[in-house]
Amino acid sequence: MHCPFCRHPDSRVVDSRTTDDGTSIRRRRQCPDCSRRFTTVESCSLTVVKRSGVTEPFSRAKVISGVRKACQGRPVTEDALAQLGQRVEEALRATGSAELAAHDVGLAILGPLQELDLVAYLRFASVYRAFDSLEDFETAITELRAQERGGVDGEEQGPGVPAPVTATD
């Protein structure tokens, strides 16, 4: 790490602490040449690999923007969207992988979105899972109804189906 004051090519770590949210490390450093101190913050970056093979940094804002389109006209607040974005990012970071497929990001969105709003979930899933017929919608709606009832005859749901929705009366 170059000293920001004298540009000396080295520095000594005096103190290290994790940030309150635990997603980064704050390091207090001292330059051996000019003895001045400075702080650095280290964080792990997430990279998304798109279907075309292009990589780009993960963007919580991009997740929220995509979900906002699905929630258009629905009673979903900006705070709820921000919380969804945070939940998705936390789930992706919890995988421990620094590079994720765009498909995995979409899967991470489906669960929290289903809990947030079922209509928005269907809108998002129809694009994400490329529904191309009425039968695709009917199947998705049948799966959602089965989840609300606790599964069909105790059967486990298939792959790619988000966690069950719990209804409160």
Phi, psi and omega in degrees: 000122178286140176292129181287348182265310184246000179065019175299138187284003183224161175206161181245135178280122180266322183207143176229136178214146173278151177288167183303322181275355175076009183266352180210168180240131177260124180242131174264124184239157177226136180279130179287343183271306183257354178065011178278153181252150177209164184245140173238153177236125180251134177219154179276132179261144175259137178241136179254129177260115181281167181303329181284352182097350179288139177252148177211156179294146177297140179229113176298323180298324180290323176298311182298320180298316179295319180289325179301321179297319179291333182268003182302127180081003180257156180280064181242127183275163176296325177298318179296321177294319179296319178294321177298315178301319179293317179298319180296313180298318179297319179296320180291319177294327181294342178291337180082001180264137179274342182235125184235146175282148178303328178300319179294325177296316178299318178297321180292335180281323188302315182299302179299327180291324178297320178292328183285309184199121184292324179292316177298322177301313180297320178299311182295314181297326181296326177278312184297316182266008174055056175298133178229012177206165177297329180298325178297317178294316180299319178297315180297318180293319177299318178298317179296318179295321178295321178294321179294329178275355180093023179096156180271113180050036178074007180292148177278144181287156182285175180294147179083001178264124183295168180301152181299150176269134177259127181263137177247134180259000000 
